[in-house]
Amino acid sequence: MITHRYIVLTIAVLASVALAGCAPAKPSSADLDAYVKARDLYLRGSIDQAGSLVSHIDSRTRGFHQARLLEGKILFFKGDLQGSERLFRDLAKRLPGYTEAQLWLVRSLQAQGKSKDAESLLDAVLELNPGDPRFLHEAGMLKLGGDDIRGALAFFRRSQEFAAEFSQSYIESARILYRFGLTDPALVDLATAKALLPADSGMRRPVADLEQRVREAKK
């Protein structure tokens, strides 16, 4: 059965492939279906099954970069770090703005102990994306691996500065859910938002007020 989630994911995949401009043809419906199933298996931790499905997606080597990225993640978690590095490096070279590929390339390099290569890549990425908390976190982990505690803390603190921005998505989604009477998931999102907000944030009071209204509506 074709679900709403499948349709949304399919549209997103086709749009990004078209924008990448690197595929001679769109992924077939069979490839898209296999990708959605493989991605779900991967997210549930069924790595071997996901890998088996991805290996049959022919278009993964002809521009279907989401499937290629997923293949690299599967190789990474199966312990084939050299294979994942080659794949992520190829993706990052062909699609210079593909931050997901760059992020996983950093992780592959770090996992192999190639700290200098990872640091060089992080420096280049952070020069263009100084506020990406994922790369800031990886830079912190790299410093921590080198016993540079002060440097690690500095990167982790910079990464934490973006927690308040992340909370906004949970707050707005909670408002939408509350509007449609979905009080339980709204409260879950508000709890996540509160966990992300710093203790001295001015947003904590509006979140608490919204939470109170949601709880009252639930009674």
Secondary structure, 3 states (H helix, E strand, C coil): CCCHHHHHHHHHHHHHHHHHCCCCCCCCHHHHHHHHHHHHHHHCCCHHHHHHHHCCCHHHHCCCHHHHHHHHHHHHHCCCHHHHHHHHHHHHHHCCCCHHHHHHHHHHHHHCCCHHHHHHHHHHHHHHCCCCHHHHHHHHHHHHHCCCHHHHHHHHHHHHCCHHHHHHHHHHHHHHHHHCCCHHHHHHHHHHHHHHCCCCCCCHHHHHHHHHHHHHHHC
